């Protein structure tokens, strides 16, 4: 994937994440499997009582998984995006300098250099870093891993590149704003429970300067996320989130994009009509998440901030009225275990 988006697109819009043992992130329900089964057919999917719950769930997975990308890469131990380039090898000056006579400042591309991973496997790194002790706009590093186990709980294969588009502030102090691009080519990170594959591009603007929170905007042209039992491809996706750094670690998420899942076998548009909110590690407590399919058929997942139930509503004929309204818990929503029923009523 050679697409590159720099500062202009980087400022377009992002972060959320999933909070389970599988990812060190803040939004989504990982490790859930579809009990509804796949939808046959191609093109744009029609959203109705048969497909709505599946499409909503797949769209939610796509939206939150894309927001997880920077934290997920950090968790694999192959390239740290949380503080710029931040590779321990670069910071400790163990990479060969092409300008040793100039105080170890890298003015020419370095590498490729092969490193043995701490447990097993290896990775090759190359790139161009202006100063190994800090982050500079224009820095980039390419990592090509082969069965690399760094002790993080993941075994990593494949390639990803980190480009620093812009940096403002002091990375060493932890107070900075950074625009970066991650590009994945056949990148796979497998744990004992789950294997995640990535292909495509992901731009993020990470700002650690707001009081007691980290905000992140993200965007991308195309990103394919493979995580059994699904493979989801999203395009023209955007989002924004804020994650608290002190208890109760509140998180918020706004997203939009279009997607196609192997389980739905049809494309859809997704977006938040109202900001999704939660505490990290907990189910969402407020917000509205929508999907739209063929003929503007739509489905909505709205969370009641009092009962914390998810109200799933379906407007299959795009009349502006919901023909189907069903309340369920967040777990039931993720597992798809509650059949949708006809009827309209309001939250108490």
Buried (B, 14 or more C-beta within 10 A) or exposed (E): BEBBBBEEBBBBBBBBBBBBEBBBBBBBBBBBEBEBEBBEEEEBBBBBBBBBBBBBBBBBBBBBBBBBBBBBBBBBBBBBBBBBBBBEBBBEEEBEBBEEEEEEBBEEEBBEBEBEBEEEBEBBBBBBBBBBBBBBBEBBBBBBBBBBBBEBBBBBBBBBBBBBBBBEBEBEEEEBBBBBBBBBBEBBBBBEEBBBBBBBBBBBBBBBBEEEBBBBBBBBBBBBBBBEEBBBBBBEBBBBBBBBEEEEBBBBBBBBBBBBBEBBBBBBBBBBEEBBBBBBEBBBBBBBBBBBBBEEBBBBBBBBEEEBBBBBBBBBBBEEEBBBBBBBBBEBBBBBEBEBEEEEEEEE
